[in-house]
Amino acid sequence: MRKEILLYLLTLLCGLSLDAQSVITDQFFDDCDNFFSRNVSNDLIDYQQIKNDPATLLALIQTIDKADISQLDDITQKAFYINAYNLNVIKGVIFNYPLQSVMDIPGFFDEAQHLIAQEKMTLNHLENKVIRPKYNDARIHFALVCGAKGCPPIINEAYKPENVDALLERQTQKAINNPDFIKISDGKAAISKIFEWYAEDFGKGKAGIINYLNEYLEKPLTNKATISYYTYDWGLNVLPVNSNTTNEPSSFATVNDEIQTLELSPQDVRYYVSALYDKGEFEVNIFNNFFTQKFKNPTGQGDKFTGRGTFFTTFVNALFGINKRLNVGFDAKIRSVAENFNTAAEPFEAFKFSNNDKVNGSYTRFQPTAIGPRVKYTPFKKFGNISVQQTLYIPLGKNLEGSATKGFADWQGLTLWNQVFYDTNIGDHFGLFAEVDLLMENFTAPFNENYYWQLSTPMTIIPSYFPNNKVTIYALVGSAPQWAMNKSTADSDVERFYVPYNQYGMGFKYQFTKNWLGEILYTEFINGTDRVARTFNFGIRYIKR
């Protein structure tokens, strides 16, 4: 690795000393052609051979870095950009080889910067902000090769100005009639995720995609054909090497062989709750929940709501990747409470963050209430979109459950929160999240006459809409059946079931950058006639991956 980087830097420095720009001539395309013909075989790339002798690749990259393409016609620029994309993908692999998938390289598509014609950009920017808008040619997707077996195969020749259109047509025809790429049987067509990720390039919707495919299919589909998308193979498009080669990875199994992951496009930056982080990756989340409720005086005053309680809780949690199937971290809660059972308290009194204990039923409290470890893992090797998270809350402080002069702040005993997450995409712009919990609250509190514990199974369903890769709009529906609550250990008064709380709401997430995600959420509770409650939530999440 150091050798290749050093060679690249030396080559770059030597080039800079000769001239500041590179002129793209026929020689550049001939050199690309020679490179691909030597290193591509059977639609696969001999990365090991390139790594052993990277000089030719690095010389081509140097030319791409310093290229002046301002005077080139559109067709020559088109050929230049296709070769520049494919060569920079190979460069990114070589600097990290051996590996099993480009997805194992953090930020491979949307973070790593490349110099393309003297302009810094990511691979995603080159594809989605330069090539696709400029040429509006769906055939591009059969020429840009992202380093995966699921991509249309790379060819062992360069795209040149004189042949770029013919090669694009040939590769599109070849890919669409490849039974491993477009799988047709009994009126059903299983097609590549490329047609879903870039649906707008292929006419949008089922009808548009079928029409596009029929332009090239030797046996056209009918309009009644069923379209589905098979799992994308992110395994590296590597040419197998001899078994005695020491740098060969132990296995070139595809991602699907190891873990069934969410089907995302290379440029996708969506956040999925069920996803885990790999080694070196982590997240830090600060989520703020403002809960406010109005309730009737327990002595009874008709239908009038006379009391108010407000809780402002800040959850701080972090999660660190051990590997793709195991993450560990911690959780902490800080809470400010304001409650008055006799009269309606100020709506935002909890934001005073004060401690004023009173004997007439009105009080405020502000303090850290709990901290504890968290573990998250995928229990099923083949289903990476199902994960389990367990958090143990350890109480901080005394009299958290309240007394004559203090109101409720949190449970005094340990609380174990078991969560099961499931995520799935529904087409390109929709997703579904489901969560089922087993919540054991206060299960180790001191045994006395005021001891409360409860067991509940909260359930949440969140359908989401993704208008683009940065925005998520979602709805929330939840319910939390309470299965057992011991109200007094002295007489074993156990209530086996009581009415659950039900919740619904709407939320919005925005991905400011690859690392920063913001979220707001509003919910309403349906808890019967003795109270009305709602929450206002906002959070910020930092993700390093």
URVEN-V966352 format. One record per pair of residues at least 4 apart in sequence whose ideal C-beta (glycine too) atoms are under 7 Angstrom apart, sorted by the first residue. I is the first residue (numbers start at 1). J is the second residue. Records with the same first field share a line. If there is no record, write none. Layout:
I = J ; J
This chain:
1 = 5 ; 95
2 = 6
3 = 7
4 = 8 ; 51 ; 54 ; 94 ; 95
5 = 9 ; 95
6 = 10
7 = 11 ; 54 ; 55 ; 58
8 = 12 ; 58
9 = 13
10 = 14
11 = 15 ; 58 ; 59 ; 62
12 = 16 ; 62
13 = 17
14 = 18
15 = 62 ; 66
20 = 66
21 = 66 ; 68
22 = 63 ; 66 ; 67 ; 68
23 = 68
24 = 28 ; 67 ; 69 ; 72 ; 80
26 = 30
27 = 31
28 = 32 ; 63
29 = 33 ; 79 ; 158 ; 160
30 = 34
31 = 35 ; 60
32 = 36 ; 60 ; 83 ; 158
33 = 37 ; 157 ; 158
34 = 38
35 = 39 ; 56 ; 57 ; 60
36 = 40 ; 155 ; 156 ; 157 ; 158
37 = 156 ; 157
39 = 45 ; 46 ; 49 ; 50
40 = 45 ; 154 ; 155 ; 156
41 = 46 ; 156 ; 239
42 = 239
43 = 153 ; 154
44 = 237 ; 238 ; 239
45 = 90 ; 154 ; 237 ; 238 ; 239
46 = 50 ; 239
47 = 51 ; 93 ; 94 ; 97 ; 238
48 = 52 ; 241 ; 245 ; 247 ; 248
49 = 53
50 = 54 ; 57 ; 90 ; 94
51 = 94 ; 97
54 = 58 ; 94
55 = 59
56 = 60
57 = 61 ; 87 ; 90 ; 91 ; 94
58 = 62
59 = 63
60 = 64 ; 87
61 = 65 ; 87 ; 88 ; 91
62 = 66
63 = 67
64 = 84 ; 87 ; 116
65 = 115
66 = 118
67 = 80 ; 117
69 = 77 ; 80 ; 117
72 = 76 ; 77 ; 80
74 = 78
75 = 79 ; 161 ; 164
76 = 80 ; 161
77 = 81
78 = 82 ; 135 ; 164
79 = 83 ; 159 ; 160 ; 161 ; 164
80 = 84
81 = 85 ; 126 ; 130 ; 131
82 = 86 ; 143 ; 144 ; 159
83 = 87 ; 158 ; 159
84 = 88 ; 116
85 = 89 ; 123 ; 126 ; 127 ; 144
86 = 90 ; 144 ; 145 ; 154
87 = 91
88 = 92 ; 114 ; 123
89 = 93 ; 123 ; 145 ; 146 ; 147
90 = 94
91 = 95
92 = 96 ; 105 ; 108 ; 112
93 = 97 ; 102 ; 147
96 = 105
98 = 247 ; 248 ; 249
99 = 104 ; 105 ; 236 ; 249
100 = 104 ; 235 ; 236 ; 249 ; 252
101 = 148 ; 234 ; 235 ; 236 ; 255
102 = 108 ; 146 ; 147 ; 148 ; 236
103 = 108 ; 234 ; 255
106 = 111 ; 281 ; 545
107 = 111 ; 112 ; 514
108 = 112
109 = 122 ; 123 ; 124 ; 266 ; 267
110 = 122 ; 124 ; 267 ; 269 ; 514
111 = 122 ; 514
112 = 122
113 = 120 ; 121 ; 122
114 = 121 ; 123
115 = 120
116 = 121 ; 126
121 = 125 ; 126
123 = 127
124 = 128 ; 266 ; 267
125 = 129 ; 130
126 = 130 ; 131
127 = 131 ; 132 ; 144
128 = 132 ; 267
129 = 133
130 = 134
131 = 135 ; 140
132 = 140
135 = 140
138 = 201 ; 202 ; 212
139 = 143 ; 168 ; 169 ; 172
140 = 144
141 = 194 ; 198 ; 201
142 = 152 ; 168 ; 171 ; 172 ; 175
143 = 159 ; 168 ; 171
145 = 151 ; 152 ; 154
146 = 151 ; 266
147 = 236 ; 237
148 = 233 ; 234 ; 235 ; 236 ; 237
149 = 233 ; 235 ; 237 ; 254
150 = 192 ; 232 ; 233 ; 234
151 = 237
152 = 171 ; 175 ; 181
154 = 237
155 = 171
159 = 164 ; 167
160 = 164
163 = 167
164 = 168
165 = 169
166 = 170
167 = 171
168 = 172
169 = 173
170 = 174
171 = 175
172 = 176 ; 216
173 = 177 ; 216
174 = 178
175 = 181
176 = 182 ; 213 ; 216 ; 217
177 = 216 ; 217 ; 218
178 = 182
179 = 183
181 = 192
182 = 189 ; 191 ; 213
183 = 189 ; 190 ; 230
184 = 189
187 = 222 ; 224 ; 225 ; 226
188 = 225 ; 226
189 = 221 ; 225 ; 226 ; 227
190 = 228 ; 230
191 = 195 ; 227 ; 229
193 = 197 ; 229 ; 232 ; 263
194 = 198
195 = 199 ; 202 ; 209
196 = 229 ; 427 ; 428
197 = 265 ; 428
198 = 202
199 = 204 ; 428
200 = 204
202 = 208 ; 209 ; 212
203 = 208 ; 209 ; 211 ; 212
204 = 208
205 = 209
206 = 210 ; 227
207 = 211 ; 223
208 = 212
209 = 213 ; 227
210 = 214 ; 221 ; 223 ; 225
213 = 217 ; 221
214 = 220 ; 221
217 = 221
221 = 225
231 = 256 ; 263
232 = 263
233 = 254 ; 256
234 = 254 ; 255
235 = 252 ; 253 ; 254 ; 255
236 = 252
238 = 252
241 = 245 ; 248
253 = 257 ; 258
255 = 259 ; 261
256 = 260
259 = 324 ; 378 ; 381 ; 384
260 = 382 ; 383 ; 384 ; 385
261 = 384 ; 385
262 = 272 ; 275 ; 385 ; 423 ; 425
263 = 425
264 = 268 ; 270
267 = 469
268 = 469
269 = 469 ; 511 ; 514
270 = 466 ; 469 ; 472
271 = 509 ; 517
272 = 423
273 = 421 ; 423 ; 433
274 = 385 ; 386 ; 387 ; 421 ; 422 ; 423
276 = 321 ; 324 ; 325 ; 327 ; 376 ; 378 ; 387
277 = 281 ; 282 ; 283 ; 319 ; 321 ; 327 ; 545
278 = 321 ; 323 ; 324
279 = 321 ; 322 ; 323
280 = 321
281 = 321 ; 544 ; 545
282 = 318 ; 319 ; 320 ; 321 ; 544
283 = 318 ; 319 ; 541 ; 542 ; 543
284 = 318 ; 542
285 = 317 ; 539 ; 541
286 = 314 ; 316 ; 539 ; 540
287 = 315 ; 537 ; 539
288 = 314 ; 537 ; 538 ; 539
289 = 313 ; 535 ; 537
290 = 312 ; 535 ; 536
291 = 310 ; 311 ; 533 ; 535
292 = 310 ; 347 ; 533 ; 534
293 = 309 ; 531 ; 532 ; 533
294 = 305 ; 307 ; 308 ; 344 ; 531 ; 532
295 = 305 ; 307 ; 530 ; 531
296 = 301 ; 304 ; 305 ; 306 ; 530
297 = 301 ; 306 ; 307 ; 341 ; 342
298 = 341
301 = 306
306 = 342 ; 343 ; 344
307 = 340 ; 341 ; 342 ; 344
308 = 340 ; 344 ; 345
309 = 339
310 = 338 ; 345 ; 347 ; 349 ; 350
311 = 335 ; 337 ; 350
312 = 336 ; 350 ; 351
313 = 333 ; 335
314 = 334
315 = 331 ; 333
316 = 332
317 = 329 ; 330 ; 331 ; 374
318 = 329 ; 330
319 = 327 ; 329 ; 374 ; 376
320 = 327 ; 328 ; 329
321 = 327
322 = 326 ; 327 ; 328
325 = 377 ; 378
326 = 377
327 = 376
328 = 374 ; 375
329 = 374
330 = 371 ; 372 ; 373 ; 374
331 = 372 ; 374 ; 391
332 = 368 ; 371
333 = 368 ; 369 ; 370 ; 410
334 = 368
335 = 369 ; 409 ; 410
336 = 350 ; 353 ; 366
337 = 350 ; 364 ; 365 ; 407 ; 409
338 = 345 ; 349 ; 350 ; 364
339 = 345 ; 363 ; 407
340 = 345 ; 361 ; 362
341 = 361
342 = 360 ; 361
345 = 349 ; 362
349 = 364
352 = 364
353 = 366
354 = 364 ; 366
355 = 364 ; 365 ; 366
356 = 363 ; 364
357 = 363 ; 405 ; 406
358 = 362 ; 363 ; 405
359 = 404 ; 405
363 = 406 ; 407
365 = 406 ; 407 ; 409
367 = 397 ; 409
368 = 396
369 = 395 ; 396 ; 397 ; 400 ; 409 ; 410
370 = 393 ; 394 ; 395 ; 396 ; 410
371 = 394 ; 396
372 = 391 ; 392 ; 393 ; 394
373 = 392
374 = 389 ; 391
375 = 390
376 = 387 ; 389
377 = 387 ; 388
378 = 384 ; 386 ; 387
379 = 388
380 = 386
385 = 422 ; 423 ; 424
386 = 422
387 = 421
388 = 419 ; 420
389 = 419 ; 421
390 = 417 ; 418
391 = 417
392 = 414 ; 416
393 = 414 ; 415 ; 417
394 = 414
395 = 400 ; 410 ; 411 ; 412 ; 413
399 = 403 ; 406
400 = 409 ; 410 ; 411 ; 412
401 = 408 ; 411 ; 412
402 = 406 ; 407 ; 408
411 = 415 ; 441 ; 442 ; 445
412 = 442 ; 445
413 = 442 ; 443 ; 444 ; 445
414 = 443 ; 444
415 = 440 ; 441 ; 442
416 = 440 ; 443
417 = 437 ; 439
418 = 437 ; 438
419 = 435 ; 437
420 = 435 ; 436
421 = 435
422 = 433 ; 434
423 = 431 ; 433
424 = 431 ; 432
425 = 431
426 = 430 ; 431 ; 432
429 = 465 ; 466 ; 467
430 = 464 ; 465
431 = 464 ; 466
432 = 463
433 = 462 ; 464
434 = 461
435 = 460
436 = 457 ; 459
437 = 457 ; 458
438 = 457
439 = 456 ; 458
440 = 455
441 = 453 ; 454
442 = 452 ; 453 ; 454
443 = 453
445 = 451 ; 453
446 = 451
447 = 451 ; 489
448 = 489
449 = 488 ; 490
451 = 489
452 = 485 ; 486 ; 487
453 = 486
454 = 482 ; 484 ; 485
455 = 483 ; 484
456 = 480 ; 481 ; 482 ; 483
457 = 481 ; 483
458 = 478 ; 480
459 = 478 ; 479
460 = 476 ; 478
461 = 477
462 = 474 ; 475 ; 476
463 = 474 ; 475
464 = 472 ; 473 ; 474
465 = 473
466 = 471 ; 472
467 = 471
470 = 510 ; 511
471 = 510
472 = 509
473 = 508
474 = 507
475 = 506
476 = 504 ; 505 ; 507 ; 523
477 = 504
478 = 503
479 = 500 ; 502
480 = 500 ; 501
481 = 500
482 = 497 ; 498 ; 500
483 = 497
484 = 494 ; 496
485 = 495 ; 498
486 = 494
487 = 493 ; 495
488 = 493
499 = 528
501 = 525 ; 527
502 = 525 ; 526
503 = 523 ; 525
504 = 523 ; 524
505 = 521 ; 522 ; 523 ; 524
506 = 522
507 = 519 ; 520 ; 521
508 = 520
509 = 517 ; 518 ; 519
510 = 518
511 = 517
512 = 516 ; 518
515 = 542 ; 543 ; 544
516 = 542
517 = 541 ; 543
518 = 540
519 = 538 ; 539
520 = 537 ; 538
521 = 537
522 = 536
523 = 534 ; 535
524 = 534
525 = 533 ; 534
527 = 531 ; 533
